[in-house]
Amino acid sequence: MKYSLIAGALSLLAVSAQADTLSLGYSGFYKHLDTVADAGTEQATLGFYLSRSDGKGLCTLHSGIIEMEGQQKGEVEVLPHGEFILPYDKQLDSDKAVVKLEVDSPVQCDISIQIQAVLPAGATDAAQLSSIRDEMKTLLEEMAGWPGRYFVPEVKGVQLQPLQQGESIEGLPKLALDDAALTGNSQWQLPAVRVTPWL
């Protein structure tokens, strides 16, 4: 079983797409939210994104709602860096709710699911990042199931990327830290970052 840092189109099938609205079944998202709950991780989670099918970054996502039989049941939180957040709600799964996302050119977008942790701006150290790495490994194994967990790729460390375009970490657009870098007492002063596994 092969995992990439961003795994695209994981069983999330479009119900319909019209004009600037992309409609997706909530149940596909719920399955992955349930995996995070089963993993019991505190910092590592799954981030939902819409990536351009031509490989040129993320689609522009404006807003979103959750509907059931034409009635709005909730709103989708859209973050500035392109991630959208859905509630973890078994009832919405049972009721076959639909997630409606307002995007530019929805036919050119694919669902991407990212194992990640998001850290606010401030100081972090090797111990915290090591803990996040371990949680990401746990989540990766939970996603793989049995016996797939015995074949998941090795997590070699973490990668940190600023959430805001134009920001950098120690002058770099991305900082990769291997396991050796996470064993000491190093500390970093960071902007708000997304932490992803280094596979």
Secondary structure, 3 states (H helix, E strand, C coil): CCCCCEEECCCCCEEEEECCEEEEEHHHHHHHHHHHHHHCCCCCEEEEEEEECCCCCECCEEEEEEEECCEEEEECEECCCCCEECCCCHHHHHCCCEEEEEECCHHHEEEEEEEEEEECCEEEEHHHHHHHHHHHHHHHHHHHCCCHHHHCCCCCEEEEEECCCCCCECCECCEEEEHHHHCCCCEEEECCEEEEEEC
